Structure formats: structure tokens, C-alpha cells
């Protein structure tokens, strides 16, 4: 067991180095009408400010979300509040509903997520995609580009080479048995807010390093809105009755990048990452297979 704990701690350290803590002050624009990054403080300020803010617009008249943005949360470590330690910068809970900041997880699923964290490698260690909402807090720097019919989001990080393509064409969700790492994302504009509806995820990624998870029936609705020139509000509501007692919402800010000439670089990472992950696999850790049995498990708990 000593070797196994050491292996997992080392894996967590590698991931922490890849992701890093939220960007330091010199890397993002600090001027904002809502300067506090604490989600419980930022959210009401941002929602109020966004009601009167008139954002810059693209040629087709929609709010222009384009550019380089830095996330301001440590949700990848833990959705809930967590202290600073050698592998983690710590941070407040990103859960804003319920207002107590706790993830409303079913008891059996809370036991399962503890087992997940002990037995399985995080999907980033294996270079797999993070899905929704994970992609939006698994990287530090993001580039958003948009056209009339498509939003692309590319993240810069060694693990998982984050990217998303969000269709704005109004097409229905895919059906059948098709499941995807990033799910099937459909976007639409509601006034100045980009609303992204995602279904059909394969549920093989974690929500955080504490082993929280989704099932393939999860429904995620995200909202992006500009609060001021340098600040973007982000929230995601996660609805998965197989695992959670009620839908819950996370929220946090993105701040506009402040480094001149910055760009998102490709940091190649091969799916499964077998050569780098051999140490962890030799010590008993495995790639998370997903929880396709959750509906049946839930009915027996």
C-alpha cells in the first residue's frame, strides 16, 4: 500500500505541475467591476453588472467573446472549498447553488467517488478529453474564436490538449448510442448570453481530482456572458439524477489575458499516455472506465 499511495501522490504532483494554480496577477487584466474571484462573491456582482453592460459585437451582431482568457479557479482539484497544500494552490468552492458550496451527491456515489480517487488515474494523466464542464477549468489559458455558426475553445495545457467545438446552427442533438468524450454541444444566444447545452458524454472523465463523476445520461447547461471588457462570467448547471440529489451549479470568472503576444501553444499528449503512465499502472492504478452501471446501482441504494 505504501508504494500505491506514493504513486498516486506523485501522479497528483505531475498533474499539478501541468495545470498549475490560477494565473498570477501579472498574467491577466485586473481592472474589473467585479474584481473578487471568489465564486460566491463574484456571481451576484457579475450577474448584476452584465444586465447593463453593452458588450463588443461581431459582424453578425452577437457579443464578441473572442480572445485569450485565463480561468480564475482551482476547480480541477476540488469543486468544493479545499486548503492549500504542496500539490494544490487551494481555493473556495465553485459551487454556487446550493449556496452552502457543497456538491449534493448521493451517499452511494460519494463512496464511489472516494474509491475512484484511490483506484483510478485522472483522465488528464491519460491524455483524454475533459468533457463538459471539465474542459473549462482543466486548463489555464484559453483561446475563444467564433463565427456565426460555430464557437471554438482551445486550451493550453500538457494534459488532455483541451478543445471544444460548439455548434450554433440550431441542429438537434445526436441520438442513438453515440457517446463522445466532449459530448454533443449545442449553443444558442439568449440576449447577450451564450447558452451551451451538452448531452451524450461518455462519462469516462472526472469532474475533479476528488473522483466526482457523471453518467452518460448527464445534462449540462453552461452560460457565458461578458461582465466588462476584461471579465467573462461562466457557469454550468449539472443535472445527473443517477449520481446527485438535485441539479447543482458551479460558477467562476475568466479574466482577459494581459501578456503581450501571448498565444495558445500545442502541447502534444498521446491518448492513454502509456509510456509516462507505466509507473502508476505498475502500482495498481488504472484508467477510469466510466460508470455505465449507475442507473442500476442507484436503484439499489
N, C-alpha and C positions, 0 to 999 in steps of 0.2 A: 504493500500500500504506500510505503514511503516513496518509492520510485514513481508510482502513479500520481501522487499529489504533486511531486516535484515537476513531473512532465506537464501537468495541467497548468501549474503556476508559470512555467516557462512559456507555454503556449499563450497564456494571457499576457505575459510581458511582451512577446513578439507582436501580438495584436495591438497592444497599447502603443508600441513604437510606430506601428503602421498608421494608426488612426490619429494618435496624438490627442492632446487636450484641446478645448476650444481655442480658436486662433487668438493670439495676443493682441493687445490694443493697437500696435503699430501696423497690423495686417488688415484692419477693417476700419471703415469710417465711423467715428464715434459720435458725430453730431446726429441727433435724432430727437424727435418729440417724445419718444418713449425709450430712454437710454438704459433702463434696467432690464437685464437679460432674464431675470427670474420669471419663469412662466406665469406664475400666479399674479405677479405684478404687471408683467408685460401685456398679457392678454387683454384685460379691460381697457388699458391705455390704448393699445393698438386698435381695438375694435371701435373705440370712440373716435380716434384720430382718422381712421380710414373713412368714416362717414362723410367727412368734409374735405378730404384730400382729393385733389384732381390730378391723377397720375399722368405721366407722359404716355403718349399713344403711338401705336404703329400706324402704318399707312391705311390699314383697314379699320382703324378706329378703336381697336381693343387696347386695354392697358399694356404697356410695354414692360414685361418682366425680364427682358433680356439683359445679359451682362454676367459679371462674375460676382458670386455671393459666397459668404462664409457662414457656416452654421454656428449657432451660439448655444450649444447644449452638449451634455455628455450622456445622452440617452442611450447610446450604443452600449455603454457599460451597464446601465440600470435605468429603467423607466422611472423608478421611484427615487426618492432622495437617498444619497449614498455619500459616505465620507471620503475624503482624500486618503490615498494610500500610495505606495511606490509605483503601482501599475495603473493608477486611475486618478485623474485630477479632481474627482468628486463633483457633486453638483446637486441642485434641488430637483425635486420631482418635476417631470414634464407633464404629468397627469393633471389636467385642469378640471376635469369632470369625470368622477366625483371630486368635489372640492377638497377632500381630505388628502388628495395626492396619492391614494393607494389604488393599485390595479385591482379591479373587482373580479378576482379569479376564483373559480370553483375550487373547493378543498382538494378534490382528487387531482385537479390539474396543477395546483400549487405543489403537491407532492411530485407530480410528474416533471414539473419544470426543475425541481431540485435534482431529480435523477438525470434529467437532460444535461444539466451543467456539469455533473460529475462524470457522465459516461461518454458524452459526445463532443467532438470538435465543433466549434462555432463555424458556420458556413463560410465566413470570411477566411478562416485558416485554410479552407479547402478551395478557395478562389471561386466560390459560387455566388450568384447574384443575391441581393438582399431583399428584393421584393418591395411591396408597399405595406407599411410606410417606411420600412427599414432603410431603403436607399437614401432617404432624405436626412438621415443622421449618421450614416456609416462612413461618410467622407468629410473632409474639412472644407475644401474649395469646390464650388460648383459653377459650371457654365450653363446658362439657360439661353436657348435660342428659340425663336418662334416664327411661324408663318401663319397664314390664315387657317390652315388645316392641320398644323402639327406643332406640338411643343416637344423640344428635345432637352434633356437634362443630363449632363455628363459630369461625373465626379472624379476628382483626382485622389486616388489612394492606391497603395500597392495591392491590397486585398480586394477582390471582387470587381475591380475595374467597373465601377458603377455607371450605369447609363439607363435612361428611360426614354421611351417614345410614347407620347400621349396624343391620340387621335382627337381632332376637333371636328370631324366630319359628320357627327351625328349617327354613325352606324351602330347597330345593336351589338351587344356583347356576343362573343363566340359561344358556341354551345357544344353539345356532345360531351365527349370525355377528354377534351383538350385541357391540359393544365400546364401552366408556364411558370418559370421562376419569378418573373416580374408580374405575372397575372395579365389580365386583359384590361387596359386602362382606357377609359373614355372621358374626354374633357368637354366642358361647356363653360360659357361665360354667363354669370348671373350678375349683371351690373358690372362693377369693377373687380369682381371676384372670380378667379379661375377655380372651378369645381371639378375634381377628378374622381371618377367612380371606378373602382377596381374590383374585379372578381376573378375567378378561375386561377388562383395561385396554387402552386403545387405543395405549399406548406412545408417545404424542406429547409426553411431558414428560421432562425430565432428572431424574436423581437429585440432581445438584448442578451448580454453575456450571463444573465441570471437564468437562462434557459426558458424564458417565456416564449410561447409559441402560438401558432394559428393552426386551423384545419383548412382543408380545401374548400369548405363552404363559406369561409370568411368573406365579409363585405367591408371594404374600406373606402371611406369618402374623405378626400383631402380638400383643403381650401388654401389658396394662395392669394394674398392681396397686398398691395403696396400701401404702407403707412405714411411714408415720406420718401424723399428722393433716395435715401440711403438705407431704408429699412423695409423688409418684407415680413409679413406675418404668415406663419404656416401653422395649420392644424390638421389633425387626422382623427376621424372617429372610426373606431374598430368595433365591428359587430360580428361576434362569433359565439353564438349561444352554446356551441359544443364545449367551450372552454371557460367562458366568462359569464358572470351572473347578470350582466347588463352591458350595453354598449358603453365604451369609455372614450374620452377624447384627450389627446396629447396636443401641446402647442409650444412653440418657441420661436424666437426671431432668427432671421438671416440678416446679416449686415453686409453692405456693399464692400467689395474688396478695395483696399486702399493702396496696394503696391503697384507702382507704375510698371507697365509692361508685363504684368502677370498673365499667365495663361495656364490652362489645364494641360498637363503633360500625360502622355500614355505611360502607365506603369504596368507592364505586362505581368500577368499572373495566370498560370495554366490551370484549367479546371482539374480538380482533385489534388493538385499540388503534391503529387506522390513523393517526389524526391525530398522536399523540405519537411513533409509531414511524417516521414518514416519513423522518426524518433517517437512521436506521440502515438502512432499506431502500434509500435512495438511495446508501448507501455499500456496498452489496453483501450486507448481512446479510438472512437470510430466516427465516421461522418454521419451526421444526423439523418435518419431515413425519412423523417416526417411522421406525422401521426394520423394515418388514414383510418385508424380504428376508433377515432374519438367519438363518433356518433354512438357506436355500440358501447364503448366504455362509459360514456356519460349516462346511458340508460341504466347502468348497473351500479352507479354511485349515488 
